[in-house]
Amino acid sequence: MGVNNKPIEELDALVIKRAYYVLGISIVGLSLIMFNWLSLSAIMFNIMAIKKVVLNAVYYVIPMATAMMGFATMQLPATLLFSRFGNRVSMFLGLILNGLSLIFSTTGSYHTALLLRFLAGMGLGLYLMPSLLLILGWWSIRGLTRWVQVTYLSSITTLILLSSVITMDITQNTALYLGIASIVLAILILFTMKDAVIIKSVSVMAVMNNPDILMLSIAFSIPWGVYLGLLPLVINAGSYLGITELTAPLALTPLLYRFRHSIKTERRKALLYLTVALGALTMLMGIAKAQTIILVIVGFTFTLILLLTLYVVNDLVSPILIAQSTSYLLTVSSIIGSIAGIVMGYAIQYFGMFGWVMIGALIILSSLIYRILKITL
């Protein structure tokens, strides 16, 4: 028996073909957005050449912090948008904003460039969660959500590494072409994709009223902001080795997720120890000769913190609240993290080596939040 005179086997093959299409085109869109949000925040073309001598470390960090704020403002609205109008609409708007940000990224105005960085962050916020849920919606038909979840997670972590390295050789014309490609892809997604499932609206207040999620978000925000603030600093130092060391450990996230149950210690304690370790490593960043070794350890330590934080959030809420919980986590963490990134820039610029010690102490201080959590993990 089939549907519309088509056998079940043929219908099943069409569904899988469509699922592969959704997965592939979603990763292409993610590539354009991650490249813009992460990499172009570190260069800003003409303005970088004019103002970097004056603004130093602060100048490099502010564009990334601005993109983080744009990302934060769209996390919760995106969950409401795709629950009412479907995933494609949110993804379409995210790619449009991303395309506009890329097309006009060659501006010579500093404040205009910051606005474009904010739009780039908004694009990622609108695109990330709806695209993941759309993919899982298609692949859930065959019960393969775990496989595609790992695939999509792998693409994110790999893109962070690749875009960070490639950005050192980017040109203004390339950004223009990528912007046009982003807008074309947005139209393609809107008219060729179909929502596999209708996601029921879930009250965001159900997540926001959970004090443990809020405390985890605050604790994670300092490492999150400092790590993202390090990326433009290392990129603008022109060190291919340094940026590879800092971002390559993230590519191990899917593998580490596979062995997450191997952690014997209580996960709250593990987060406490890892955050303290990250703070101690950050204190040593002011020693120029040691940075080459420290960067890879910092990257690996942050990867473990990120992995455990997401895993703890997933343990705290029901499956239907996972998307809203993750969005809430990233919203709070990005808001506070953007402030932490700017503070890091000023501390490094005006206090040098002692500035790194100050930021490391701030990270260690944030680890104390794990002491007061009421959750039992």
N, C-alpha and C positions, 0 to 999 in steps of 0.2 A: 504494500500500500504506500502511496506517495501523496504529494500535494501538487495540484495543478498539473496532473498527468506526468509528474516527474518522480522517479523512484527515490526512496529514502537515501540510497547510496549517493545519488547525484546531488541531492540537496545537501547532504553532509559535506561533500567535496566543495560545494559552492560556499558553505559557511566557513570552512577552513581556509579557502582561498581568500575570502573577504577578511578573515581574522589576520592572515599574514599581511594583507594590504594595509589594514589599520595599524598593525605593529610597525611595519616598515615606514609608512609615511609619518607616523607619530614621532619616530626616532629622528627622521630628517628634520621635522619642525623643531624638535628639541635641540638638535645640533645648531640650528640657526639662532635660537634663543640663548642657549648657553654660551655660544661664542660671543654674542653681543653683551649679555649681562656680565659675564665674568671677565672676558678679555679686553673689550674696548673700554671698560671702566678703568683700565690700567694705562691707557695711552692717550686718548682724547686728541690725537693727531696734532693739529697746528698749535693748540693752546699749550700742549706739553712742551713743545720746543721753545715757546716764548716765556713761560712762567716757572718752569721747574727750578731755575737757579734761585728764584726768590722764595718760593713756597716750600721747597724741600719735601720732607716726609709727609707733612700735612696735606700738601697738594695731591700726592699720590693716593692717599687714603680716602679723602673726601668723595671722589667720584664713586668709589665702591660703596661707601656708606650711604650715599644718595640712592644708588641702585637697590641696596638692601631695604631702604625705607619704601621705595616703590613696590618692591616685592611684598613687604609686610602689609601695605594698605590694601592689596588685592587678594590676599589669602582667604579671608573670611567672605568677602563679597563673591569670590569665585565659587565657593561651595553653595551659596544661595543661588547664584546664576545658573550653574549646571543642574541643580536640583529642580529648577522651574522650567528651563528652556532647553535642557540637554547639554551634553558635553561639547558638541561641535561649535555652538555659539560662543562659549567661553574660549575655546581654542582659537576660533576665528579672530576674535577681538585681541587675544594675546599676540597672535602673529602680525596683525595689522599694526599694533603699537610697536612691536619689535621692528617691523619693516620701516616705519616712519623714523624711529630712533636711529636706525642704521643709515638711512638715506641722507639724513641731515647731520650726521655725526662729524662732518668735516667743517662745521661752523667755526668761526674765529672768535665767538663770544663765549666767555667762561660760564656765565650764568645760563645761557642757552644750552650749552653742553651739559650742564648739571641737570637741566630739565629733561634733556634727552636720556640721561642716565636714569632718571626717575621713571621715564616711560619704559625703558628697557626692563627695569625691575617689575613694573606693572605687567609687562608682557609675560614674564616668567611666572608671576603670581597667578595670572589668568589661565596659563597653559598647563602648568605642571600636574596638578592633582586631577583636573578633568581628563587629561590625556591618559594618565595611568588608569583611571577608572573605566574609561572607554575601552582600553585594551583588555582589561580584566573582564569587562562585560562580554566581549566577543569570545574570549578564550575560556570563560567559565562554562560554555556550552559543552566543551569536551573535558572539563575538569582539569585543565592545565594552567590554572592561574598562577601556581607557584613557579612554574617554568618561565612564563612570560614576565612575571614580576621580577625574577632574578635577571632576566635579559634586559629589561628596561632599567633596572638599577645599575646593571653593568654598563649600559650605554651612558648613563649620567656620570658615573665615576670615571669612565674612560674619556668622556668628552671634557671633563675638567682638566685632565692631564693634557690631552691633545690641544685644546684651545689655548691653554696657558703657554704652551711651547710655540705654537704657530703664530701667536699674536706678535711675537718679536719681529716677524717679517711681513706683517700686514701692511697694506697700502690703502690710501683713501679710495681709490677706484674699486678695490675689492669690497670694501664696506658698502659702497653704493650698489654693486651687483647683488650682494647678499641681502640688502634691504628690498630690492625688487623681487628677489626670489622668495623672500618671506611673505610678501603681499600676494604673490601668485599662488603660493602654497596655501595661504589662508583661504583664498577663493576655492581652491581645489578641495580642501577639507570640507568646506561648507556645503558644496554641491555633490561631492562624490561619496562622503562617509555617511553612515547611518548609525544612530544611537542603538546599541545592542540591547540595552535595558533602560528602563525608566527608573532613575534613582529617586526614591522617596525623600521628601524634605524632612530633615531632622533638625530639631531646635538646636541652634548653636549654644544656647544657654545651658543645655544639658552638659556641655563640655566646659564652658566657662565657669560653671559653678563647682567644678572639681578642683579643690585647692591643691591637690598633689600635682595635677597637670600644670598648674600655674607655677608652682615652686620648681618643678623640673625645667620649665621653660626659662625661668630666671637663672637657674644654675647653669644651664647650657648656653645662655646668651653670651657670656663673657668669652668662653673658648671659641664659640661660633664667630663672634665679631673680631677677635684677635686673629684667628686663622684666615678669615677672608681679608682682613687688613694686611696680613703678611704677603698675600699673593701679589698685589700691585707693587709692593716694595721690592720683592724679589724679581719680578718681571722687569721693572725699570732699572734694576741693577745689571740687567743684561746677562744674567747667568742661566744658561740652559740647564746646567747640572743642578743648580739650586732649585729651580721651579719644578724640575722632574722629581727631585728628592722629596719636595714638599707635597706634591700632588699624586705621585705614583702609588703610595699606600692606599689611597682611596679606591683604587682599582681592585684592591683585595677585599672590598666590602662584601660582595656576593659570596666569596669563599669563606670569609669569617662568619657570615650569617649562617652558612651551612653547619658550622660547628659551634653555634652559640650555646647549645646545651652543655658543652664541655666545661663551661665555667663553673667551678666548684664553689667559689666564694659567693657570698650574698651580693647581688648585682648593685645594690645601693652602696655597699662598701667598695666594690670594684670601681664605681664611678667616682667615689671620693678619692681613692688612691690615684686613679688615672688623672683626675683634675689637678691634684697636688703635684703630680709628676710633670704635667704640662706647664704648670706655673714655674716649677723649678727650672725646667728647660728654657722657658722664655727668659728667665733672669740671665741665662748664659748667652743670649743672642747678641749682647753687646760686645762679646769677644769675637772679633772678626775672624781669627784663625780657626775658631771652633765651629763657625756657622755651617760649614759644609757637612760636618758630621751631625750637628744638632738638627738640621732641617728634616732629614729623613726620619729621625726619632720623633720630632714634633708632629710630622705628618701621620706617622703610624699611631701615635698616642691619640691624636684628635680623631682618627678613623675609629678607634675603639670606643671613644666617648660618644661619637655620633651613633654608632651601631647600638651600643647599650641603651642610649637614651631613647631611640626609636623602639627598641625592643621592650623597654619598660612601659612606654606609653601604650603599646599594643596590648600589654598584659593588664593594664589598668581599666580598659574600656571594652565594651562589647564590640563585635565586628562592625555593626552598623554605624558606630561612632568613630571608626578609625580615621576616615578622611577628615572629619571635622576636628578630631583631636590633633592630628598631625598639622593641619592648617593653623590651629590655635597655637601649637608649640612654635611653629616657624614664625608666626606673627609676632608673638611676644619676644622671641629670641632675636629676631631681626631688628625690631625697634630698639631694644636695649643694646644689642650687638653693634648696631651702627654708631651709637654713641660711644661705646667702648673702643671702636676702631678709630674714631676721631681723637679720643683721649690718648690712644696709643701714638697716633701721629704727632700730636703736640708734645707728649712726653719724650719721644725719641728725638724730636727736633731741638727741644730746648734743654734737655737733661742728658742726652747721649746715653752712655752706658747705664747711668743711674735710672734713666727712663725705662729701660728694659726691666730693671729690677722692680720698679714701681708696678709695671704691667703684670709681671710675674706674681707679685704679691696680691694684686687684684684678682687674678685667676685663683690663687690658693684661697683667698677669702671667699670666693664664690662657692668653693667646694664645701664650705661649712653648712650650706643649705641642705646637703644630703644628711646631715646630722639631725635636722629637725623635721624631716619628712615623717609623716605618720603612716606611710604605707609599709606593708610587710611583703617583701619580694622574695 
